[in-house]
Amino acid sequence: MSRWRKALIAASVGAAASTAFVVTSSIPGQAEASLVATYRCTNGIAGAGVDIEARITPQIEAGGLMNVRWGISYKGTQRFGSPGFFPEGSSLDLEGVVDISGAWVGQLRPRGAQEQGELVPGEFLDLPEGLSDQGSIGRSGTVRFKPGALTVRFTPAEGEVMVNNDAPDITYEGDWRRRRTAEEFDDHLYDVHRTGVQNAKATLNFTGTKVAYIARRERGLGKIQVKLDGETVTDPLVEPGKDRNGTEMTGTASKEVLWESPELEYGPHILEIINYEEKRAYVDAFRVTVSDIAEPPEHDEATCDLQGDPGAIDVTVPGPTDDPSDPPTDDPGDEDPGDDPSEEPTDEDSTSPGDDSLGGDHVAVVPTGSSSGSSTPKSSKPTATRYVRAQVPKTPKGGVDSGEAPVAPGGPPLGLMTSGAVLMVGSVGGGLLLRRRRAAHVGGTGR
């Protein structure tokens, strides 16, 4: 083989190596596929049962991270309900589990939280927009993601709420009448419940750490007995017909705190207000307080079970490529010019969607950089669509003011190498043509 042909082959190999470097040094593309898991949640804030749908999507992200996102939504008409009266700021927290097998073994725990507005018992709770968790990609290979358990927790906001006398969680036994009152009396929301029947009872069911009974003080009112969680807690009885000093009232005082509980353990409680005598008695409002709760209460927690087998998602993480800036170990003259080093691996070199090496039904997702399409499930249970978002590495501009030009990262540019190869081919061709003309000329003068 002539030295000119060897030089031409070496230039071609250099151009091809530069092309391969641009592809393999870019950030891996992000491929997405999702599967849908359905959960049945019971107990705590779920009551008799709430169905939740989770759309689970693993993603390979820039920086060597694998992120698993869960899109969460209610399925059906049932919703998580507030367990009591709470000020704005309560939180609904969801935590899922994703089991990982294959090239990595372990778990990710996607989490999400949603702050709630002011709540009354049974009011629907808003779900988080989504859950997420991420881990560093430790090695290349195929990784399987399979959804596991889901837990729902409610954390009440610290603060106090005024509960009006006609709230749905207040029940009345005996002859109680609700009356609208004039602004001059300054009752809470300008209404009260009133009775003149002995042993007439008003009952409040609440969840919190403290409660207060609020009503009028005025002359001629009967004594009140208070029970908390079935136990009598007023001895002596409450006397709304007297002021705080024990003196008979001469007028009317509204929104008076007639009785307040000590600090209670957080949880559901029952307060009973009983008219002890056959005299007039009032119920205006109750004040429910929640102290700071460090951890979500266990009795509000809902347990969620997977319904059926949602399948799994496989993600193939590409391995590192050789640095094309390293000198080749083989003589370029021994290479077959028909083998293009820039060719990308065929589908036979990657994990096939039908590969059963991990077992079970799954959807294979292979990050491919700039290609797009849809993934095909092995069976009809999981279905998903793959979306690919190209990632473009940032190119640094400028350099340190050292008197030297900045060195372009990542090796010689493709355009420069290609131009050099074309120039070399042109030079070789021109030299051969010149030698032939000289030979022809010499031959002509010798005749």
N, C-alpha and C positions, 0 to 999 in steps of 0.2 A: 504494500500500500504506500503510495507516494506521501511525502511529508505535507504536500498541499492539501490532500484529501483528509489527512489526520487533523490538520489545523481547522479545516471546515467542520469536521465532526465535533471537535472540541468546542468550537463556537456555538454550534447548535445545541449541544448538551448544556452549556452555560446558560443559554437563553431559556431552555426548558426548566432548568433548576430554579431560575429566578421566578418563573411563573408559579411553580409549586410552592415556593416560599410565601408568596403573597396570599395564597389560599389557606395554607396551614397556619400562618401566623395570625390570621384574623380571629377575633373572638368567636367561639362556637355559636351557631345560630340557635334561636330559641324555638323549639317545637312544642306545641300544646295539643293535648288530647284530654278529654274529660270522661268520667263515668259518674253516674248518679246513684246515690245510696239513699234509701228511705229508712227512717228511724221512727219507732213508736216510743214516746216518752210518757212515763206514768209517775204518780206520787208527787208530793211537794206542790210546786206551782203548776204542775201539769194536770193535777186533779185526776179525773178518770182516764185521761189519755189525750195526747197531742201528737200529731204526725208532723215530722220534720223531713225536708228534702235537702240533701247536701250534694252539690256538684263539685267533684274533687278533681283538681288539675295540678299535676306536677310541672315545674318549669325549670329549665337550666338557664341560669342568669349569668351576666357578666361578673367576673371576679371569682369564678370557681364556686358558685353557690347553687344548691338545689333548693328551690322554694316549692312548698305545697300549699295551694290555696283552696279554701272551701267556700263556695257560694251557698248561703243558707236562706231558706224560705219556708214558710208554713205550707203544709199540704192539707187541704180540707178547711173546714170552718172553725175548728177548735183552736184556741190560743192559750198561751201561758197567761195566768191571771195574777194580779197583785194580791198578796196575802193580807193586806191591811191598808190603813191610811198612812201615807208617807209624803214628806215634802219632796220637792224636785231634787234630783241627784241620785236616786237609787240606780243600781247597775245590774244588768242581766249579762252573765258571763257564760260563754260556751267553750268547752274544751274537747277536741276530738283526739283520736289516736290513729296514726298511720303506721302499720307494720312494714318494715323494710327487709327484703331478703335478696339474695343474689350476690352481686359484687360487694355490697355493703349489707351489714346486718344490724338492726336496731329499731328505733322508733322515732317518729316526729310527733309532736303534740301541737297541732294548730289551735290557736286561741283567738278569741275575739270578745269584745264587750260593747254594750250599748247603754248609754245613760238615759234614764227615764225622766219624764216630767212628773208633776204632782199626781199622786195616785190615790184611788179609793179602792176598797176591796173588790176583787173580781175584774178590775179594769185590765184590758189587754196590754201585754208588754211587747215592746218593739224588739225585734231581733237585731243582732249585729249585721252589718252589711256583709261581713265575711270573716273567715278565720285564716290564719297563716302561721307557718313555722318554716324555718330553713336550716340547712346544715351544709358544711363545706364538703365539696366533692373530693374524696380522698384518693380514688383510683378510677381508671377506666373500666368499662364492662357494662353488663346489663343489670339493671336494678329493678326490682318489682315493688310496687306500692299497692298495699291493700288496706282499705279502711277498716277501722276497728270500732271501739266504744265511743260514745258521745255522752258528755255530762253537762247538765244545765244547772247553774247556780244563780241565786238572787241575793244581792247585798243591799239592805235598806239604807236610805240616806239618813244621816244624822240631822235631827231637828224636831220640830213640833208642828202638829196640824190641828186646826180647829174643826170639830165634827159637829155639824148642825143637828138640832133635835129631830129633824125628819130624815136623817140619813138612812140608807137601806139596811145598815147593820144595827139599827136600834129597833127593838120590838117593845110594844106596850101591852100590858095586861091590866084590865080594869077600865074605868071610864075616863080616858084621857082625851082631851080635845086640843087640837092645834089651833092657835089663834094668831092672826096678824096683829102687830102692835104698832103704835105710832112712833115716829122718829124720836119724839121727846123722851121716851122710855129707854132708848138706846140698847135694846136687846140685840143679841147677835143675829144678824140678817133680818131683824125686825119681825121675829115670830118666836113663840114659845109653845110648849105643851103644858096643859094645866089639868089638874084633877082635884076632886074633893072627896074621893072615895078612900077609905082606909084600906091598907095593904095593896093599893094599886102599885104596879111595878113597871119600871122602865129598865130594859137590859141592853147593854152595849157589848158587842163582841169586837175586840180589837187585838192588834199585834203591836207590841212595843215594849218599852221599859218603864213607862210611867203614865198615869192617867189622872185627870182632874175633872170634877163635876162642877159645872158652872150654871148658875141660875140667879134669880132675884133674891134680895133680902127685903122684907116688908112686914108690917105689923099683921098679926093674926095667922101667920103661916104655921102649918103643923111640923112636927119633928120628922127627920129623915133617917132611916137606917140604910147603911151601905154594906154590901157584900162584895167580896172580891174572890173570884174562883170558888164560889160556894161557901166561903167563910165570912162571918160577921167581923168587920174591921172597925166599927164605930162604937166605942163605949167610953164616954156617954154618947148619945145620939147627936146628929147635926141639928142645929136650931136656926133655920133661916129667918125666924121672927125676931131675932136679936142681932145686934151688931157684933163686931169682933171682941168688944169688951164685955159682952153679955148683957148689954142694956137693950131694953125693948125698942124696936124700930119706931120712928115717927114718920117716916116717908118710905120711898122706894129707891133701892140701889140695884142697878142692873149689872149683868156680867160679873157677878161676884164668884170667886173661887170658894165654894162651900166645903169642898173636901178634895184632898190630893193624896195620891198613893205614895208610899216610899219607892225607892228604886227597885225595880223588878228584874228578874231574869228575862232576857229577850225571848219573846215567843207569843203564842196566842193566849189571851186572857178573857175573862168574863166579869163585867162590872154590873151590879144590880143596885138600883135606886128604889127604895120602898117607902111609900107614904105611911108612916107609923101610926098616924091618928086620922080621925075623920075631920080633917081640916084641909084647906087649900094647900097645894104643893105645885112647884114648877120644875120643868126641865127645859133649859135653854140651849146648852151645848156641852160638849166634852172636849178636853184638850189631850191629845195623845202625843207622847214624846218618845223618840227613839234616840238612845245614846249611841256613841260611836261603836260600830261593830267591826272588829278587826278582821274576822273571817266570815265568809258566807254561812248563814245558819244551816245546819244539816237538815232540819225538818222542812226547809223550803226547797231542798235539792230535788231535781227530777232525774230519774234514771232512764236512759234511752237505749233501746235494743234494736239491732239491725233487723230489717225485714227481708228475708231471703238472702241470696248470695249476689252481691252487686258485681262480682268479678274483681279484676285487678288491672293495673296499668304497668307496663314494662317500659323503661327508659334506657336506651343504650347511650352511654357516655363515651365519646370518642377518646382514644388514647393520644399521647403526644407524638409528634412527627420529628424526624431527624432535622438538625440544623443544616440547611443547604450551604451555609458559609463554610462548613468543614470541607477540606479537599477530598476529592474522590479517591478511593483506594485502588480502583482498577484503572488500567490503561484505557483511555477513551478510544484508542484504535481497536480494542478488542470488543467494543460494544456493538451491538446490532442496531444500525440506525433506524430500523423498523420499530423498535421498542420505544415508545414515547414516554419519558419519565414523568411527564405532566399528567398522564392519564389518571383519573380518579378511580378508586375501587368500585367494582360492580356490585350489584345487589347481592351477589353470592358471597361477598366478603363481609357483609353485615348481618346482624341478627334478623332472621326472617320472622314475620308476624305469626307464622305457623310453628315456630320453634317451641317445643314442649319441654325444653331442658329444665324449666322452673315449674312445670306442671300447672294444670288448671286453666280456666278460661281467662284470657287477657287481651289487651290491646297493645300492640307494639308501637313505640314512638321513637324514631331515630332522628336526632338533631342533624340537619343537613345543610345548614348555613343559609343558602339562598333559594332552595327549592320549596315548593308548596304543594299541598294535596290533602288527602284525607286518609286516615288510618282505617284499616279493615279489621274488624274483630274476628276472632277465630270462631266464636259461636254467636248466637243472636242475642245473648243476654247483655253484654256491655256494648254500647255504640258510642262512637266519638268522632269528632272532626278535628283534624290537626291544622293548626295555623302556625306559619313560620314567619318570624320577624327577623330580617337581616340585621346583623350587628356590624358596625363600622368602627374600627379602632381610631382613636384620635391621633393625629400626626403632630408632633411638637414642632413649633416654629421658632426661628431665631436661635441664639446660642449665647454662651458666656463671652463677654468682651475680652478675649484673650489674644486677639491678633490672628487667630486661625479660624477658618470657615467651619461651621458646625458640620458634623458627620451625620449623614442621614441614617436613621436607625433601620435595622432589618436587612442590611446587605444592599448590593447595587440595584438600582431601579431597573425594571423590566425593559422600559423604552430604551435606555442606554445600552443594555446588553444586546438587544435586538438590532439596534442601529449599528453596533460594532460588528455583529455577525454579517449584516448586509454589506458593510464597508469592506470587510475581509474578503467576502465572496467576490465583490466587484474588483478588488485589487488582484486577486488570484486570476480571475478571468482576463483582466486587462494584460497581465504579465504574459500569460500563455499566448494571447493573440499577438502581442509584440514580437515574441520569439519566433512564431510561425512566419510573420512578415519578413523578419530579418533573414530567416533561412531561405525563404523564397527569393529574396533580393540577391543573396549571395549566389544562389544557384543560377540565377539569370545572367550575371556578369561573367560567370565562368564558361559559358557556351561560346 
